[in-house]
Amino acid sequence: MDPQLWHDYCTSVDAADPVPLSLRQWKRLSQVERRMHIDGLQRWISQLFIETEEMKGVTDAIANTLRRNKDSPPGAKEIFALSGPNAVGKSTFMMRWGRERYLQMITGAATDERGRTVMKLDDDCEADLCPVTWTHIPARAAVKVVNQLILGCYGLPGDGDVGQLTTNAVRAARRHGTQILIFDDVHLLYTDWKGGRFVLDHIKHINTELGYTGTTLVLVGANIEDSVLVRDPQIAGRLTLKPLAPYQVHTIDERRAWQGVVRQLEERVLPHLPAGEPGMLFLELAGELWLRTQGFLGDLKTLVGEAVVAASEDGTHRIVREHLNRIELCARAEGTRRELAQPRRRSARSTRTAPDDWGSAPDGQSAVSQTPQ
């Protein structure tokens, strides 16, 4: 990512939580004031982030990797990787994590006339401080492209042969004080050809060279658990791999975990729904929300956010099933929803079920709990 774009993202401020209004205050708004308030709600919800227990576990695992790398001798460091299905929220989570680390690591640094943080190289020279960098891997990226992507994180040209580009990329990361280098979409690396070994070897080489200055590689990709990248013995020996997965509701514990996430989201939006009551979502509509989203957090946030807006526009100021029914989600969510809603003609080996029996669990206990575990 362009260094200025990444810096601007990291230093940007999320939309403010609008002031909650009572039913009486809503009624007193003019049509223009109502529209402005709802627009503010939409902006706030679009940037709303819910950190689940699973995400906290990933955060702790990355912190442990960084700590071990900091304390280890110079040379090849541990690599952290985050995997999961497409659209499960890996990139959103890692971008927010990278932003938090970036802000922590530039605290107290000098700035130039542009407002960018800088570091002194000597008495007459300074460079932009880029402690955390982010880049997206394009489709079928080979060694030269990886080098060009790294150089692009510092706004540097990617001209030259592969060897020179590698040297330039490593030098740039060191010169700009990079401690964390995040590669997103690593499943698109060009490893499925006869020269794919070069790509894997290049990742290992970059990890070793940057390891002399303590830089940690963080890889993010779709379903990379069984990829060539992870199966490579040398990479696997230094890799901490964590998964992010959509929530399932097959067992009572899984349903309670899902309820816990829905409850977190409910607690954030409930102040803006003055006719709503606690349990409106995580007790009354937990099953419907799962059926619509299949446990994907991004779809959950979209669905609830659109329902908040719909409830505000029609004056009910609480979310009911009819609001959810009027909202169309992504093609994946809608296609799977239709499949789950059909009469089931599944083999005994199928584990995909719709939560139409949400109120009961296999062991006879209630899956609905006032205090999700």
C-alpha positions in Angstrom: 0.0 0.0 0.0 1.1 3.5 -0.8 2.9 4.8 2.4 0.8 8.0 2.5 -2.4 6.1 2.2 -1.4 3.7 5.0 -0.3 6.5 7.2 -3.5 8.4 6.6 -5.5 5.3 7.4 -3.6 4.6 10.6 -3.9 8.1 11.9 -7.6 8.5 10.8 -10.3 8.7 13.5 -13.4 6.5 13.3 -16.8 8.2 13.0 -18.1 9.4 16.4 -20.9 7.5 18.1 -23.9 9.7 17.7 -25.6 11.0 20.8 -28.5 8.5 21.6 -32.0 10.0 21.4 -35.1 9.1 23.4 -38.4 8.4 21.7 -39.5 11.9 22.6 -36.4 13.5 21.1 -36.8 11.5 17.9 -40.4 12.8 17.5 -39.2 16.4 18.0 -36.7 16.2 15.1 -37.5 17.9 11.8 -37.3 15.8 8.6 -33.9 17.2 7.9 -32.6 16.6 11.4 -33.9 13.1 11.3 -32.1 12.4 8.1 -28.8 13.9 9.4 -29.0 11.8 12.5 -29.7 8.6 10.6 -26.8 9.4 8.2 -24.5 9.8 11.3 -25.7 6.4 12.5 -24.9 4.8 9.2 -21.3 6.3 9.2 -20.7 5.1 12.8 -22.1 1.6 12.2 -20.0 1.2 9.0 -16.8 1.6 11.0 -18.0 -0.3 14.1 -15.7 -3.0 15.1 -16.5 -5.9 17.5 -13.5 -7.7 19.0 -14.5 -11.2 19.7 -12.8 -13.6 22.1 -11.3 -15.4 19.1 -9.8 -12.2 17.9 -8.4 -11.5 21.3 -6.7 -14.9 21.1 -5.2 -14.0 17.8 -4.0 -10.7 19.2 -2.3 -12.5 22.1 -0.7 -15.0 19.7 0.8 -12.2 17.6 2.0 -10.4 20.7 3.8 -13.5 21.8 5.4 -13.9 18.4 6.7 -10.3 18.4 8.0 -10.8 22.0 9.9 -13.9 21.1 11.3 -12.3 17.9 12.5 -9.3 19.9 14.3 -11.5 22.4 15.8 -13.9 19.8 19.3 -13.6 18.2 19.6 -11.9 14.8 18.6 -14.0 11.8 15.4 -15.7 10.7 12.5 -14.9 12.9 9.2 -16.6 13.6 6.5 -15.8 11.1 2.9 -15.3 12.1 0.0 -16.3 9.7 -3.7 -15.8 9.9 -6.0 -18.0 7.8 -9.7 -18.4 7.2 -12.4 -18.5 4.6 -12.9 -15.5 2.2 -15.0 -12.7 3.7 -14.5 -14.0 7.3 -13.0 -10.7 8.4 -9.2 -11.5 8.4 -8.1 -8.3 6.5 -10.4 -6.0 8.5 -9.1 -7.4 11.8 -5.4 -7.3 10.7 -5.7 -3.8 9.3 -7.1 -2.5 12.6 -4.5 -4.4 14.5 -1.7 -3.0 12.3 -3.1 0.5 12.8 -3.0 0.1 16.6 0.6 -1.1 16.4 1.6 1.7 14.0 0.2 4.4 16.3 1.9 2.8 19.3 5.2 2.7 17.5 5.2 6.3 16.2 4.3 7.8 19.6 6.9 10.5 20.4 8.5 10.4 17.0 9.5 13.6 15.2 7.4 14.9 12.4 8.2 16.8 9.2 6.3 19.6 7.5 3.9 17.1 6.0 3.0 15.8 9.4 4.7 12.4 8.7 6.7 10.8 11.4 10.4 10.6 10.5 13.6 9.1 11.9 17.1 10.5 11.8 19.6 8.5 9.7 22.5 10.9 10.4 22.9 14.6 11.1 22.0 15.6 7.5 19.5 12.9 6.6 16.1 11.6 7.7 13.6 9.1 6.4 9.9 8.4 6.9 9.4 6.2 9.9 7.3 3.2 8.8 7.3 0.7 11.7 4.3 -1.2 10.3 3.7 -1.7 6.6 0.9 -3.3 4.7 0.7 -4.7 1.2 -1.8 -6.7 -0.8 -0.5 -9.6 -2.9 -1.9 -9.5 -6.5 -2.9 -12.6 -8.4 0.0 -15.0 -9.3 2.6 -12.8 -7.8 6.2 -14.0 -8.4 9.5 -12.9 -6.7 10.0 -9.7 -8.6 6.4 -8.6 -7.8 6.9 -9.3 -4.1 10.0 -7.1 -4.1 8.2 -4.3 -5.9 5.4 -4.5 -3.4 7.8 -4.1 -0.5 9.4 -1.1 -2.2 6.0 0.4 -2.9 5.4 0.5 0.9 8.0 3.2 1.0 7.1 5.0 -2.2 10.2 3.6 -4.0 10.6 2.5 -7.6 10.6 -1.2 -8.5 13.0 -1.1 -11.5 15.9 -3.5 -11.9 16.6 -7.2 -11.9 15.4 -9.5 -9.2 18.6 -9.6 -7.3 18.9 -5.8 -7.1 15.3 -5.4 -6.2 15.7 -7.9 -3.3 18.6 -5.9 -2.0 16.8 -2.6 -2.4 13.7 -4.0 -0.6 15.6 -5.2 2.4 17.6 -2.0 2.6 14.4 0.1 2.4 12.7 -1.9 5.2 15.8 -1.4 7.4 16.2 2.3 6.5 12.6 3.1 7.4 12.6 1.3 10.7 10.1 -1.4 9.8 9.4 -3.9 12.6 6.2 -5.5 11.2 5.7 -6.3 7.5 2.1 -7.5 6.7 1.4 -9.4 3.5 -2.4 -9.8 2.8 -3.8 -12.3 0.3 -0.7 -14.5 0.4 -2.8 -17.4 -1.1 -2.3 -15.5 -4.4 1.5 -16.0 -4.4 2.6 -17.8 -7.5 3.6 -21.1 -6.0 1.7 -23.5 -8.3 4.2 -23.7 -11.2 7.6 -25.2 -11.8 9.3 -22.0 -10.5 7.1 -21.8 -7.4 10.0 -22.9 -5.2 11.7 -19.6 -5.9 8.7 -17.8 -4.4 8.9 -19.9 -1.2 12.7 -19.5 -1.0 12.3 -15.8 -1.5 9.9 -15.5 1.5 12.4 -17.4 3.6 15.2 -15.2 2.4 13.3 -12.0 3.2 12.5 -13.3 6.6 16.1 -14.1 7.3 17.5 -10.8 6.0 14.9 -8.6 7.8 15.4 -10.8 10.9 18.8 -9.1 11.5 16.9 -6.0 12.4 14.1 -7.8 14.2 11.4 -7.4 11.6 8.4 -9.8 11.9 6.6 -11.1 8.8 2.8 -11.4 9.2 1.0 -13.4 6.5 -2.8 -13.2 5.9 -4.5 -15.5 3.4 -7.6 -17.5 2.6 -7.5 -21.1 3.6 -3.8 -21.4 3.7 -3.6 -24.3 6.2 -3.0 -26.8 3.5 -1.1 -24.6 1.1 2.4 -25.1 -0.2 3.4 -22.0 1.7 2.5 -23.6 5.0 3.7 -27.1 4.1 7.2 -25.9 3.3 9.3 -27.5 6.1 11.5 -24.5 6.7 8.6 -22.1 6.9 6.4 -24.5 8.9 9.3 -24.8 11.4 9.1 -21.0 12.1 5.4 -20.5 11.6 2.6 -19.7 14.1 -0.7 -20.2 12.3 -4.0 -19.1 13.7 -7.4 -19.5 12.1 -10.5 -17.3 12.0 -13.7 -19.1 11.1 -17.4 -18.2 10.9 -19.4 -19.1 13.9 -21.2 -22.4 13.9 -24.3 -23.4 15.9 -24.2 -27.2 16.0 -23.7 -27.5 19.8 -24.9 -25.6 22.8 -21.4 -24.1 23.4 -21.2 -22.9 19.8 -24.7 -21.3 20.1 -23.7 -19.6 23.3 -20.5 -18.3 21.7 -22.6 -16.9 18.8 -25.1 -15.3 21.3 -22.1 -13.7 23.0 -21.0 -12.0 19.8 -24.6 -10.9 19.0 -24.9 -9.6 22.5 -21.7 -7.5 22.1 -23.2 -5.9 18.9 -26.6 -5.5 20.6 -25.0 -3.6 23.5 -23.4 -1.2 21.0 -26.5 -0.4 19.0 -29.2 -0.6 21.7 -28.7 2.9 23.0 -29.8 4.1 19.5 -33.0 2.0 19.6 -35.0 3.6 22.4 -37.9 1.2 22.0 -35.6 -1.8 22.1 -34.9 -4.0 25.1 -32.0 -6.1 26.2 -32.2 -9.5 24.5 -33.9 -8.1 21.4 -31.2 -9.6 19.3 -29.1 -12.1 21.2 -32.2 -13.8 22.7 -35.1 -13.2 20.3 -33.3 -13.2 16.9 -30.0 -15.1 17.5 -31.1 -18.0 15.3 -32.5 -15.8 12.5 -29.3 -13.7 12.5 -27.2 -16.9 12.1 -29.5 -18.2 9.3 -29.0 -14.9 7.4 -25.2 -14.6 8.0 -24.1 -18.2 8.6 -21.8 -16.9 11.3 -19.8 -14.4 9.2 -19.2 -11.3 11.3 -19.0 -8.8 8.4 -22.5 -9.9 7.3 -23.8 -9.8 10.9 -22.6 -6.2 11.2 -24.1 -5.3 7.9 -27.4 -6.9 8.7 -27.8 -5.4 12.1 -26.6 -2.0 10.9 -29.1 -1.9 8.1 -31.8 -3.0 10.5 -30.9 -0.2 12.9 -31.3 2.3 10.1 -34.6 0.7 8.9 -36.0 0.8 12.5 -35.0 4.5 12.8 -36.5 5.4 9.5 -39.9 3.7 10.1 -40.2 5.0 13.6 -40.4 1.6 15.4 -36.9 2.1 17.0 -36.5 -1.6 17.7 -35.3 -4.4 15.4 -37.9 -7.1 14.5 -37.8 -9.9 12.1 -39.5 -7.9 9.4 -36.6 -5.5 9.3 -34.2 -8.4 8.7 -36.4 -9.9 6.0 -36.2 -6.7 3.9 -32.4 -6.6 3.9 -30.4 -8.4 1.2 -26.8 -9.4 2.0 -24.0 -10.7 -0.3 -24.5 -13.4 -2.8 -22.8 -16.0 -0.6 -25.0 -15.3 2.4 -28.2 -15.2 0.4 -27.4 -18.4 -1.6 -26.6 -20.3 1.6 -29.7 -18.9 3.3 -31.9 -20.3 0.6 -30.2 -23.6 0.8 -30.6 -23.8 4.5 -34.2 -22.8 4.4 -35.2 -25.6 2.0 -36.6 -28.9 3.4 -33.5 -30.8 4.4 -32.7 -33.8 2.3 -29.2 -34.3 3.5 -27.1 -37.4 4.1 -26.3 -38.6 7.6 -22.8 -37.3 7.0 -23.9 -33.7 6.5 -23.1 -31.3 9.3 -24.8 -28.2 7.9 -28.0 -27.3 9.7 -30.1 -24.3 10.0 -30.9 -23.1 13.6 -34.7 -23.7 13.3 -34.6 -25.5 16.6 -32.6 -22.8 18.3 -34.4 -23.1 21.6 -33.1 -26.6 22.3 -29.7 -28.3 22.3 -28.5 -31.8 21.8 -28.2 -32.4 25.5 -31.7 -31.0 26.3 -30.4 -27.7 27.7 -31.6 -24.4 26.5 -29.2 -22.8 24.0 -30.5 -19.4 25.0 -28.8 -17.9 28.0 -29.0 -14.5 29.7 -25.3 -14.8 30.3 -23.6 -16.3 27.2 -20.4 -18.1 28.1 
